[in-house]
Amino acid sequence: RLFVGTWNVGGKSPHDGLNLKDWLRSPSPSDVYVLGFQEIVPLNAGNVLGPEDSGPATKWLSLIRQALNGTKSDEELCQYYAAAVEHKTNLSGAAGDDGSKNPTKPRYRLMVSKQMVGIFLCVWVRADLNEHISNLKVSCVGRGIMGYLGNKGSISISMTIYQTTFCFVCTHLASGEKEGDEVRRNSDVCEILKKTRFNNHSYGDSLSPETILDHDNIVWLGDLNYRLATTHVETCELLERNDWEALLEKDQLKLEQKAGRIFSGWEEGSIHFAPTYKYLIDSDYYVAQACKSKDKLRIPAWCDRILWKGEALKQQWYIRGESKFSDHRPVSSSFVVNVRAKESNVKKKLVKSSSSCRKPSSRFCPTKSSPSTILPGVAKIQAEELLVIPATAGPRLSFCRPVH
């Protein structure tokens, strides 16, 4: 199970009492959490051109850990998180981030995090999956001021889970609701696909992916900033009737995708929730419903989106949260993913475990995991492995021969 969330937090640093459980809620715990933020710092000249402010990222990591692992004191992890964001890219799994004292509750570890000005992306994994994740790589593309500064752009994380490759792309695209601004957003997407590169090196029987589209499974999340090609009056009328279907017919992203100009072949779940932007802070009212100034008027739109590409990804749900913390509402999606395991390794483990298994057809007995290739700095966890993890416990495994 894969949980993906995106949230433009409007340049506000989180307060200690901010509860993320509404955003991260799901019917059952996920195995991997991919969480992307936009505007974790104000996009002013000082933050864009000056030294990176890593303070808010540290606070967000602490709040995420509390939501995923319980409410244990953050004092033990304060130095660890500060060091993580100080080094810009964090490849983690540090001992000590062991979550709740409750042994029955899943424990999650921060696997990787990266900040570029206001864009921030982090990946958390269930502790016993840590040793099955390898080839972690990060690539950033700036698309902001002058076409390359980091106030807009992307952070992409490449990783391999068992023998299946994943790429998570967190983006903040060009803003604006004038006619033609969608072309700039299309250009951002094309440049991100073109310029994102991961250092390629051999692993196993094949090469690790070099570009975004080289991966088996790709998830694109973030504030894509596509607006509604409609008028303020018409939008407000449809909002009052909760007529999302009629509004979505004016959605720029869907129109551009249908015309084949962008995201050809990508999927997005059905949207059954209200536009996520732009709200009055600490309010359920859109700016468009309260503002009389045309200069500050913003037509509500579904700016915050999650798209994917990959046959193994099966979306379970696509929803928004209702936190009033920023002028955007957070969005999340859950997927079930089939991942590949090496056939030779699986057969060896099946032989070792078959004699003691009660139900070999559905679940195999735990055995010690064989070492896997993990980047330096990623701590291995001595944990028992379930060779075939049931739907309530973890990702599905399918056996297949590695591609040469």
Salt bridges, closest charged atoms under 4 A:
ASP22 OD1 - ARG25 NH1 2.84
ASP31 OD1 - ARG126 NH1 2.11
GLU39 OE2 - HIS172 NE2 3.97
ASP74 OD1 - ARG65 NH2 2.47
ASP98 OD1 - LYS72 NZ 2.94
ASP128 OD1 - ARG126 NE 2.63
GLU177 OE1 - ARG227 NH1 3.54
ASP181 OD2 - LYS178 NZ 3.68
ASP181 OD1 - ARG184 NH2 3.45
ASP188 OD1 - ARG143 NE 3.02
GLU191 OE1 - LYS195 NZ 3.40
ASP216 OD2 - ARG340 NH2 2.92
ASP223 OD2 - HIS172 NE2 3.23
ASP223 OD2 - HIS328 NE2 3.83
ASP251 OD2 - ARG305 NH2 2.96
GLU256 OE1 - ARG261 NE 2.77
GLU268 OE1 - LYS254 NZ 3.75
GLU268 OE2 - ARG305 NE 2.70
ASP284 OD2 - LYS324 NZ 3.31
ASP284 OD1 - ARG329 NH2 3.21
ASP304 OD2 - HIS328 ND1 2.94
GLU322 OE2 - ARG320 NE 2.74
GLU322 OE1 - ARG329 NE 3.71
ASP327 OD2 - LYS278 NZ 3.12
ASP327 OD1 - HIS328 NE2 3.99
GLU343 OE2 - LYS347 NZ 3.59
GLU343 OE1 - ARG401 NH1 3.31
GLU385 OE2 - HIS132 NE2 3.86
GLU385 OE1 - LYS349 NZ 3.09
